[in-house]
């Protein structure tokens, strides 16, 4: 089992009864993820850039850590 650190940006939108994640985008670095999240923030209810641990064999993501966030976001670790 090989683990790699990946960077993702996740926009959120308001839906009936709460907030839901939109389409995830990958970034090449933490700085790039923060830049993408900053650019997306005005167009979404919330945006967060995360660092996650990915099992390269199964593709499972664990241990999300928020790098930067804007607006209202949901807990993706739940």
Backbone torsions as a table, in degrees:
resi	resn	phi	psi	omega
1	UNK	NA	114.4	178.1
2	UNK	-103.4	133.3	-179.1
3	UNK	-111.5	135.2	177.9
4	UNK	-129.9	147.7	175.4
5	UNK	-87.3	129.9	178.2
6	UNK	-125.3	160.5	-179.6
7	UNK	-122.2	129.3	-178.5
8	UNK	-131.7	156.1	175.0
9	UNK	-124.1	131.6	-175.7
10	UNK	-128.9	114.8	174.8
11	UNK	-82.8	155.5	178.0
12	UNK	-127.3	148.9	178.6
13	UNK	-132.4	152.6	178.0
14	UNK	-77.0	134.8	175.0
15	UNK	-132.6	166.2	179.1
16	UNK	-55.6	122.9	177.4
17	UNK	86.7	6.2	178.0
18	UNK	159.1	-141.4	-176.7
19	UNK	-134.0	144.1	-177.3
20	UNK	-131.7	146.3	178.3
21	UNK	-73.7	148.6	175.0
22	UNK	-97.5	-152.7	-177.7
23	UNK	-78.2	126.3	-179.5
24	UNK	-73.6	140.5	174.6
25	UNK	-119.9	140.3	176.2
26	UNK	-90.5	152.9	176.3
27	UNK	-130.7	156.9	-176.1
28	UNK	-84.2	-17.8	-178.9
29	UNK	-156.5	170.3	177.2
30	UNK	-63.0	-42.4	179.6
31	UNK	-62.5	-40.7	178.6
32	UNK	-66.0	-41.2	178.7
33	UNK	-62.1	-42.3	178.8
34	UNK	-65.2	-39.1	179.0
35	UNK	-65.6	-43.8	178.7
36	UNK	-63.3	-45.8	-179.7
37	UNK	-60.8	-42.7	179.1
38	UNK	-61.4	-41.7	180.0
39	UNK	-69.0	-32.9	-177.9
40	UNK	-81.6	-21.7	-171.7
41	UNK	-53.2	-43.4	-178.0
42	UNK	-65.7	-18.6	-175.2
43	UNK	-99.4	0.4	-175.5
44	UNK	-135.4	158.4	176.7
45	UNK	-65.3	-29.9	178.2
46	UNK	-161.9	153.4	177.2
47	UNK	-146.7	139.8	175.5
48	UNK	-138.3	143.1	172.9
49	UNK	-106.0	134.6	-176.3
50	UNK	-126.7	152.5	164.4
51	UNK	-105.6	129.3	-179.8
52	UNK	-130.9	154.8	174.5
53	UNK	-96.2	128.1	-176.9
54	UNK	-120.3	128.7	172.6
55	UNK	-76.6	112.6	-174.0
56	UNK	-67.3	-19.5	178.7
57	UNK	-82.5	-44.4	-175.9
58	UNK	-98.6	-21.4	-177.0
59	UNK	84.7	1.8	-179.5
60	UNK	-68.7	135.3	178.0
61	UNK	-103.9	136.3	177.8
62	UNK	-139.2	171.4	173.7
63	UNK	52.8	54.4	178.3
64	UNK	-66.8	135.8	177.4
65	UNK	-128.2	123.9	-178.3
66	UNK	-73.1	127.8	175.4
67	UNK	-90.7	-41.5	179.2
68	UNK	-159.8	147.7	177.2
69	UNK	-143.4	152.2	177.5
70	UNK	-134.1	138.5	175.4
71	UNK	67.1	-154.2	-175.6
72	UNK	-92.6	126.9	178.6
73	UNK	-129.6	162.8	176.9
74	UNK	-102.1	160.6	177.7
75	UNK	-80.2	109.9	-178.3
76	UNK	-81.0	-12.1	179.6
77	UNK	-82.0	-14.5	-177.0
78	UNK	-72.5	NA	NA
